[in-house]
Amino acid sequence: MIHRPRRLRKNSIIRELTAEVRFHKDMLIYPYFIEKGENITSPISSMPGIHHFSPDTLVKDVEKGLKNGINKILLFGSGEEKTAEGKSAYQKDTVVAEAITLLKKNFKDDIYIITDVCLCAYTDHGHCGIIQDGHVHNDSSVEAIAKMALTHAEAGADMVAPSDMMDGRVGVIRDLLDDNHFEDTAIMSYSIKFASSYYGPFREAADSAPQFGDRKSYQMDYRNPNETLKEAWLDEEEGADILMVKPALAYLDIINRLRANTSLPIACYNVSGEYSMVKAAVEKGWIDERAVVMENMHAFVRAGAGLIITYHARDIVEKEW
């Protein structure tokens, strides 16, 4: 035989030399859940290994991560006052703003802070926008979401990440940031976010489950692959710096399709349900955690993602997977 592909699989040296996809810890973004208070490190039952932190304990945990190269984080706030309009989301003393200020004071530019921008954890109904006549009203929701993004930028966030899926919110956020001299604050848009069943554990962590109905009128239908490009292109035109696909594992084809149709960096979110299923199977002794996690990471990169938001990040770097 002339062609023997196994020649390039003979040993680990040649396999490393000829690997087509490279994964590196610099691709990782680690999510944190922050709540008001002091000295809080509270386990999240549905997400083994993940905790709620108060700003003071967050600083200590981020310092540990920095020592291992985890220098990009995504912050989610919880525990704020919930109202119909979600006004606590954009108050100057929000816990997310407090955490940003404290982190920048301690670590300056050694830490890159991204903040989730959405109203769901701040509304008493749990939806990602403002309700009018029984439905989420797009434009009034966008106005509130943009105010939230500005609050985070004023506190020192390097990047804001709107996850609400309202139409036109990237453009409004970009204009408001620019008008207030935050031209250098980047936007990572949850451009392609599906109405997915993989978010269950997150909704416990963020206390953000909708109190009525569902989110299918604004998050995307997983049956519509062509619509994903429309959403991504609109966000790109409005000024997004990075486009995101969420969830990741069930949507590798979407990541790949997007990679072929944009020059912007692509992020994917390895969401809570994907994470917790791995942890549950590991607890049962059914799978090898390291092997499965790293196979998933390489799948994301192979599909076309250059940034990976994952709760596995600390395990990957600290255990040197």
N, C-alpha and C positions, 0 to 999 in steps of 0.2 A: 504493500500500500504506500502510495505517495503521501497522502494526507492522513496524518495522525494527530488530531487535536490534543490527545493526552500528553504529547511531548511537553506542552506548556503548562501541564498540571503536575509534573513529576514530583516536585517538592515545594516547600513553602517559599523558598527563595525565588523560584521562577514564577510562582503564582503571584507573589507580591509585585514582581517586576512587570508583569503583563496585565495586572488588574486594570479594568477599564473604568471603574468608578472608585473615587476616593472619598472617604468620609473623614471629617476632622472635627474635633471638639469646638473649633471656632465657628462652626455652623450652628451651634446649639444656643437656644434661648430658654431660660428657666422661668416658669411661672411661679408667682407668689400670691397668696391670699392674705390681705392685711385687714385687721379690724382695730377699732378704737380701744384704748386701754394701755396698760403697762404690764410687763412681765408675762405676756401671753405666748405660750407655745402649745397649741391645742391640736391633737391629732384629728384628722378628718376620717371618719370611720369607713367611708366608701372608697377612700383613696390611700391605701397603705403607704406610709412613708412621707405623706404630704400633710402639712400643718397650717393652721391659722397662726399668724404672728401679729403682735403689736409692733409699732414702729421701732421700739427699743430692742426687742429680741430679733426683729428683722435685720437690723444692723449687724448683730453678732453672727447670724446665719449667713448673710451675704459675705461677711469677712472670711468665713470658712470656705465658701465657694470660690472666692477670688483667689485664694491660695492654690486652688486646683485649676484655675483658668476659666471659671464660670463668671464672665464679666458682662453678660447681657441678660437682663431680667425683664419680665413682663408682670406688671402689678395689677391686681384686681382688688377693689375695695369691698368691704362688707360691714354690716353692723351699723350703718348710718340710719338716720331717721327716714322712714318710708312715707311718701305722700303720693297723691295722684299724679302730680307733675314731676316728681323726682327732683325737686329743687336742691336737695342736699348734695346731688352729684356735682354741682358746680359752685358750692360755697368755698370760700377761701381757706376755711379750716378743715376741709374734708380730710379724712385719714390718709388718702392717697397723696394729697399735697403735703401733708405732714411727713409722710414717709420719704417722699422725693427730697424734700428739703434736708432731712436728717441724713439720708444717704449721700447726697452731694456734699454736705458739710464734712462727712467722714472720709469719703473716697474720691471726691472731685471727679475728674475725668477718667479715673480708673474703672468706673462703673458706667455702663450705658443703660439708661432707664427708658423702657417703653411702657406706656400705660394703656390699658384697655379703656375705651371710651364707649359707654353704653349706659342706658338708664335702668336696665332690668333689675339691678340690685338695689335701686333707690326708689322704685315705685311700689306702692302698696298692692298693685295688681300684678306685678311681676313681668309686665311686657316691656319691650325695648324702646317704647316711645310713649307719647301722651295720647290718652284715649279721648276721642270725641265721637258721640253718637254710637258707642259700642265698638268702635274700630280704632286702630292705631292711626293717628293723623300724621301724615308724612312731614309737612313743612314746619309745623310747630315743634315736632320732635327734633327735626334737624337743627332748629334754632337753639334748643336746649343742649343738644349733643355738642354743638360747636362751642357753646359757653364752657362746657365741661373740658373740652380739649384745651381751650385757652387757659383755664385754671391750672391744668397740669403743666402747660408750657411755662406759665408764670412761676410755678414752683421749681422749675428746672428740668422737666422731662426732656430727654433728647429726641423722643419720637412718640407720637400718639397713634393709637390703633383703633379706629372706629369699627365696632363689631355689630352695629345695630341693623344694618342692611336697609336703611332708609335711602330713597332715591335722592341723589344730588348732595349727599352730606360731605363728600370729600371736597368738592368745590367750595362749599360754604365754610368748612373748616380752614381750607387753604387761604381763602380771602380774609377771614377773621384773624388768623395767625399773622399774615403778612401786614394787615392794617395795624397790628399792635407790635410790629417790629420783631416778630419771631419767624423771619424768613428761613432761618436755618433749622427750625424744628421740623423734622421729617414726618411723613405720614405713611404708615403701613396699613393699608386698607384690607379688612376682611372682605375682599372683593367677591369671592365665591364661597358663600357660607350656606350650607344646606340645612334644611329643617330635618335634623338627624336625631335618631334614637340613641346615639352614642354620647349624648351630653349629660346623661342622668347623674353621675357622681358630681359633676361640676355644679349642677344646680343645688345640690346639698351644700357644697363648699361655699358658693357665693350667695346662698339663700335667695335664688333668683327664679324659682319655678313660677310660671304663669298661673294666676289664680282662677282664670277661666279661659276656655278655648285653647288655642295653640298658636304657634308662630309661623304658620304656613302662608299667611298673607304677606309676609315680608322676607322670611328666609326662603331659600330656593328649593324647588321640587327636584328631588334626586333623579327623576326620570328625564331631565332636560339638559343634556350635555351641550347642545348648541347655544342655549341661553347663557351659559357660563361665560362665553367669550364676549357677549354683549355687555354683561356686567363688568367684566375686567376692562374692556376698552373704554367704557364710560368713566371708570375710576382713573384710568391712565390719562384720559383727556382732561379730567378735572384736577390733576396734579398729584396723584398718588406716586410715592417714590418706590414702594414695594407692594406687590400684590400677594394676597394670601388665599390658600385653599384650605377649607375646614369642613369636615374632618379630613384626615390624611389617608389612612389605610384603605378605606373603602372607595377612595377616589383617586387612586394613582393614575388612572386614565385621564382624569381632568387635569391633574398636575402636568402630565405629559402634553396634553393638548394645549394648555396655556403656555408651556415652555416654547412650543413651536410657533406661537403667535404674539409674543412680546419680547422686547429686549430688556424689560425691567427685571430686577431680581424677584424671585418667587420664593415665598415662604409657605410652609405647610404646618398645620397644627395637629400634632399627634394627641388627640383629645382624651378627656378623662375616662370615657368608656373603654377606649382602646388600651389605655394604661391599666385600668383596674382589672380588665379581663386577663391581661398578662399576669398581674400580681395574684389574682385568684387561682389561675392555673398553676402558678409556681407553688402556691401554698398547698395545693393538692398533690404536688409532686408529679404533675403531668408533663411539664416542659422544663427545659433548661433555660433559665431566665436570660443569662448573658447571650446565649446563642439566638434566641428569639428576638430580643431587643436589637441586637446588632444586625440581624437579618432585616428587621423593619427599617432601621436607619438607612441601610444601604438601598433598600427599596425606594425610599423617599428621594434619595439622591439620584438613583438610576432613573426615576420618573422625571426628574428635572428640577427638584427643589434645591435651592442653595442655602436656605435658612430653615431650621427645624425647631419649632416650639414643642418641647416635650418635658413631661414630668420625670422622665427617665434620665435627664441630663446629669443630675448629681451622681447617680449610680454609675453612669458611664465614665465620668471623669475620676471620681474618687476610687472606684474599683479598677480603674485602668483597663476598661473593656476595649 
